Amino acid sequence: MTDFLVAEMAPLMFGALVIFMMLGYPVAFALAANGLLFGFIGIELGLLTPSLLQALPERLFGIMSNDTLLAIPFFTFMGLILERSGMAEDLLDTIGQLFGPLRGGLAYAVIFVGALLAATTGVVAASVISMGLISLPIMLRYGYDRKLASGVIAASGTLAQIIPPSLVLIVMADQLGRSVGDMYAGAFLPGIVLAGLYAGYVLLITIVRPADAPALPLEARSLHGLKLAYRVAVALVPPLVLIFLVLGTIFLGIATPTEGGAMGAAGALILAIVNRRLTWSLLRQAMDTTAKLSSFVIFILIGATVFSLVFRAVDGDLWVEHLMTSLPGGPIGFLIVVNILTFFLAFFLDFFELAFIIVPLLGPVAEKLGIDLIWFGVLLGVNMQTSFMHPPFGFALFYLRSVAPRTEYVDKVLGKRLAPVTTGQIYWGAVPFVVLQLIMVGLLIAFPGLVMAGLDRGPKIDPSKVKIEVPQMDFQDQPPPPIFK
């Protein structure tokens, strides 16, 4: 029995972690407890030495002093302030009027604004809740199919996960040991393409089932001509300024992601002050939520560090590497298995948990197979995006459920009684967009240039063609050095 435990410690440790999580224990504590449990077992069996656990304090201090992770509270705070600053409301109102004459115009507006909010907030909750509160009542008022309206809002909100400044990309870069700026640059084009896929789906619906996404009636279009053009210009200025403050400074190399997040947070506060929305209550709520989310991330990271320390000590990384590299099909087989595994784990885990548990295990294997880790990180990020949309545990669906009408209500404009939005309609509305996200995963595998085009790799140098020429010197006619005399 002892020999079996020593030989199979790594798979037993991984299996125990799965059991802990299936029992419903919080992931952070399940990771840490599992790591400590098997650490003590390994010490008792003589497989590990007690000095191994002495490395934990230094590792925990390394987490707390990691400047990259400081970007998470900055971007979270910025998104929460923007949610209440009125920017989303102004954008949705104005862009909705702009696209209103088109069939599906409100859905296009939600996708467009979702992409803009993603590029300014980086927080899925802020985007989904804002658009759910503002757009959903209008879409229901004018006859949009409830499944389509729910799916568009939830999916557009999840663009904040893949379009920079995404929180998951920060974590992904940290776990893969790569630059956050490179991860942002690589993810920008795939995020825009994914938004285009959403818009293409809406276009298909307007052709196949036009009644599901009608145009705004004439009486609902309150802005015309020059007035609309002025409102569009004014509404677009704040997000574009924030996008430059955050992403522009990062891409130009002026600021680090952490510094860009700090400027974005300051910009969000200024915007809230200009719109006269900044109150002590709002500020307190934003700071409280930011502290909770940041603590949540740090606790998971601490638990993952404890787990990974012991897991690597029992050669768990070698076990995973052997398991993955022995798959048929080489790198393509590895990518297929990894994406299927990530997709199904996303039914039960959110993206932070996925990033801290599986990415540190898979990253070294991907690098050994010659896979670019920036591309690999963006690919996993798009796949993990489905964790927000998976029925029944998708967080974007929960956010939308919290603001969607649960009972029959009277519309304040039309004065009519309207039916509620059921949980089933929200779930079924999400399914087509999960399929679109999986199509995007396939596109990234088929066309890696979607990621690599955004990266500046510098001049291409083939090491095999580098020649070092050392000039030949003739010492025959030279007198010997003094030391030989």
N, C-alpha and C positions, 0 to 999 in steps of 0.2 A: 504493500500500500504506500509506504514511504517513497519507494522508487518511482511509483506511478505519479505521485504528487510532484516530485522533483522534476520528472520528465515532462509532465503536462501542465506545469504551473501557468504558463501564458494563456492557453485556451481556457483553462478553468477560471482564471481571473476575468477574462473577457465574458465568459458565460455567466459568472456571478454578477457582473455589472448589468447584464441584460435582465437577469432575474430581479435585481434590486429595483430597476426602473419599472419593470412590469408590475411590481408590487405597489407602485405609486409613490415611492420615496422621492423627495426633491432631488433633482439631478446633482446639484452641487454637493450635497451631503452623501448621496449614494457613491459618487466618484471618490470622495475623500475617505469615507468609511471602508470602501472596497480596497483602496490602496493601502490603508493602514492595516486592515485585516490580513491581507496576503503578505504584507511586509513582515508582520509578526510571525506568520506561519513560515515564511521563508527563513527568518532568523532562527526559529525553533528547529527547522530541518537542517540547518547548517548551509543552506543555499545562499543566504545573504548574510552580511555582517551588520552589527548594530550601527556602525559608523555611517551606513547608507542614509539613515533617517536624519543624521546631523546635517545633511545637505538641504533639508527642507527650509530652515529659516532663511538661508541665503537665497533660495529660489523665491520664497514669498516676498522678500525684500526687493528682489529683481522685478517682480510684478508691480509692486507699489511705486517703483521708481521708473517705470516704463513711460517715457514721454509720448509714445505713439498712442497708448490707450487713453491719454488725457483728451484726445479729440472726441471720444465718445460722449462725455458730459457736455462738451461745448456744442456739438451738433444736436444732441437731444434737447438741450435748453433752447437753442435757436428754433428748432421745430415747434416746440411747445409755445413759445412766445408768438411765433408767426401764426399758429393756429388761431390765436385770439386777437391778432393785430388787425384783422379785417382784410388782409391781402387776398386770401383765398376767396372770400366773399365777393370782393371787387372783380377779381379775375373771372370767376365763374359767371357772374352776372353779365359782364361785358362780352366775354368770349361766347357765352350762350346766345347773346343777341346777334353776334357776328355770324355764327353758324345756324342761327334759328331758322332761316328760310329753307334750309336743306333737310331732307328726310334723314333722321338720325343725327340732326345737328347738335342736340343736347349731349348725345353720347360722344360725338367728336370733341365737343367742348370739354367734357369731363376727362377724356384721354389727354388732350392738349394741356389742360391745367394740371392734371396728375403728373405729367412729365415735368412741367415747370416747378411744381411743388417739390417733386423728387430732387430736382437739381438745386433746391434752396433749403429744404428741411432735412432730408435724409432719414426721416422718421415715418414709418408706415402708419402708425396709429394716428399721427397728426393729419396725414393726407386723407385716410379713409374716413375719419370722423368729420373732418371739415366738409368733404364732398358729400358725405351721407346726410349731414344736416342741411346743406344748402341746395344740392342738386336733386336728391331723391324726391322731395315733395313736388318740385316742379315737373320732374319726369312723370311722376304718377298723375299729376294734375292734368297733363295733356296726353294721356293715354299710352304711355310706354309700357311694354310688356314688363311685368315685375321681375321676371328672371333675368331678362336682358339688362334692365336698369341696375339690379343688384350686382350682377356679374361685372358690368363695366366699372362701377364705382369701386368695388373691392379690388379688381385687377389693376386698375389705374393707380390705386393707392399703393400697391405692392411694387410699383416702379421705383419707389424710394429705396428699395433694397438693392437694386442693380445700377441705377443711375447715380453717379457720384453727386454729393458726398454721402454714400451709403455707409451705415454703421457696420454692416456685415463685411464689407470690403476692407474696413480698417482691421477687423479681427482676422480676416482671411490673410491679409498681408503680414500681420504679426505672427500668425501661426506658421506661415510658409517661409518666414524670414525674408520677405521681399519688401520693396518700397511701396508705401501707400500711394504715392504719386503715380507710380507705374501701374498699380492696380486700378486706380481711377481712370488713367488714360486708356487702359485696355478695355474697361467696362463701358465707356461712354457710348461708343457706336453700337454695341449689342443692345444697350438699353433703348436707344432710339429706334433700332430695328424692331425690337419687341413692341414698342408703342405703335409702330407702323402695322405690325401684325394684328394688334387689337383693333386699330382703325379699319383694317381690311376685313375683319370679321363683321364689324358693324355695317360696312358697305354691303357685304354679302347678305346680311339680314334685311337691309332696306330693299334689296332686289327680290329676295325670295319671299319675305313676309313684310311688306311695307307697312302694314297696320301696326306692327310691333314697335316701330320707331318713326312716328309721324313728325312732320315739320311743325314748328310753332305756328299757331294761327296768327292772322294779321293783327288782331287786337292785343296779342301778347308781345308784339315787337314794339317796344316803347322808344327805341333809339333808331334814328335814321340818318343817312348821309354823313355830313360833316360832324354832326354831334357824335355819331358812333365812332368815326375815325379818331376823334379827339379822345373819347373815353378809352378806346383801345390803346392809344399811345400812352395815356396817363397810367392805365392799369398795368402796362407791361414794364414801365420804368423800374418800380421797386424790385420785382424779382430779377430783372436783368442786372441791376446794380449788385444785388446780393450774390447772384451767380458769379459775377466778376470778382467780388470780394473773396468768395470762397474758392471757386474752381479756377478762375483766371489767374489769381496769384499763385496757386499751387502749380498749375500747368506751366506758367512762365518761369517758375523757379524762384519767385520772389519770396514765397512763404512756404513753410512746411505745412502738412495737413493740420497739425495741432494749432499752428498760428492762424491758418485759414479759418479753422473752426472758431477760434477766439474772435476774429474779425467779423465772422458771420453772426455770432451771438451778440456782439456789440451793435451790428447793423440791424438785427431784429429788434433790439431794445429801442434804437432810434426810430425805427419804423412804427413801433407801437406807440411811442411818444408823439410822433407826428400825427398819427391817426387818433390820438387822444384815447387810446385803449389801455394804456399801462396804468394799472392800479396795484396797490399793495397786495390785494387778494390774488390778483393774477400772477404777480411776481412770486408770491409765496407758494402758490399751487405749482408753478413751473419748476421752482427750485426743489420742492418736495418730490415731485415726480422724477426729476432728473437724478436726485440723490438715490431714490429707490431703484431706478433702472441701472445706474452705475454700480450700485452695491450688488445687484443681481448678477451683472456681468462679472464683477471681480470675484464674487463667491464661486461662480461656476469655474472661472479660470484657476482659482486656488485649488478647488477640488480636482480639476483636470491635471494640475501640476503634481499633486500628491499621487494620483493614479498613474500618470505617465512615468514618474520617477521609479516606482516599484515595477511597473510593467516593463520598462526598458531594462531594469536590473535583472529580471528573469528572462531576458532575451525575447520579450514580446514583440519588439520591433522586427527582429529577425524572423520570428514566426509569421508575422503579417507579410513581410517582404517575400518570404518563400511561398506563402499561400497565393499572393497576388502575381508574382512573376512566373509561377508555374501554370497560370491560366492559359488555355489555348488562344491563339490569335495575337499574341504579343501585346503591344501597346493598345491596339484597337479592342482586343478582348478585355484588357484591364479597364479601359474607359467604359465599355458597355456594362461590365459587372459593377463598377463603382457607381455609375449613374443609376442603375436599377436599385442598388443598395441604398443610395442616398434618397431616392424617390420614396421608397417604402418606409425608411426610417423617419421621413418627414411627416408621415401620418401620426407619429407619436411624439416627436421631438421638435422644438422650435429651432430656428437657424443658429442661435447662439450655442445651444447644446450640441448641434451637429458640428459646428465649426470647431468647438473645443475638444470633441471626442474623436471624430473620424479624420479630420484634416491633418493633425500631427502624425497620425499613423499612415495615411496614404501619401502625404507629400514626399517623404524620402523615396518611396517606391516609384512614384511618378518621375522624380528626378533621375533615378537610376535607369529608368526606361527611356530617358532622353526627352521627356515631355517638359515643355516650358512651364514653369510654375505660375507665371502670371496668367497665361492662357488657362491652365488647369484651375486656378483660383476663380477666374471669371466663370468658367464652365460650371464649377460646383455652385457658385453664387446664383446663377440662373436656375439651376436645379433646386437649390434650397429655397428659392423664391416660392416654389410650390407649397412649402410648409405653411405659408400664410393662407393658401387657398384650398388646402385639402379638407373636404368634409370628413369627419365632423369636428376636427380640432383646429382648423385654420384660424389664426388670430385675426386676420382681416375680416373673416366672416363673423367672428364674435364682436369686433368693433362695429361693423355695420348693423348687426342685430341689436346692439345697444342703442342705436339712434333711429332705426327704422320703426314705423308705427306697428304696434303689436295688436291693436284693436281697431275696429271701424272708427273713422273720424270724419269730421266736417272740414272740407278744404276752405281756408280763410278767403280765397279769391273767388272761387266758383260757387261757394255756398252749398256744394253737394256733399253727400256722404260717400266716402271712398272706402274700399275694402283695405284691410291691413296687408302687410307684407309678411308672409309666413316664413318660418325657418326653412321649410322644404324648398320654397322658391329661391331663397338665398343660396342654399346648397346646390340646387340644380343649375342656378345661374352661374356658379363658379366653375362648373365642369368644363365647358368649352374653353375657358381661359386657361385652365390647367393643361388642357391638350395643346393650346398655343404655346405655353411655356415649354412643354416637352418638345414641340417642333423647333423652338429656338435652341434647345440643347442639341438637337440633331444638326441644325444649321451651323452651330459653332464647331461641332466635330468635323463636319464636311468642309467648312470654310474657315480655317483658323485665322485667315487674314482679317476677319471681322474684329478680332482682338489685337492682332499683331500690328495692324495698320496704325493704331494709335500710339505705338511705342517708338521712341527714338533710340534705336539700338547702336547708333554711331556707325563708323565705317566698318564694313564687313572684312574681316581678316581671316584668312585660312592659315592656321598655325603650321600646317604641313608644308606650306610654301614659303615660310619665313626662313631666310638664310642669314646666318651670322658669319661674316668673313673676317678673319683675323689676319692682319698683314704678316707676311713671313719676314723674319729678321735673320740676317747672316751674322753669326757671332765669331766666325773663324778669324777675321782680321782684327777683332776687338781684343784689347788687353784684358786679362782676367780681373775680376773685381778685387779690391784690396784685401778682402777676407781670405782669398786663396793664396796670397803671396807668402 
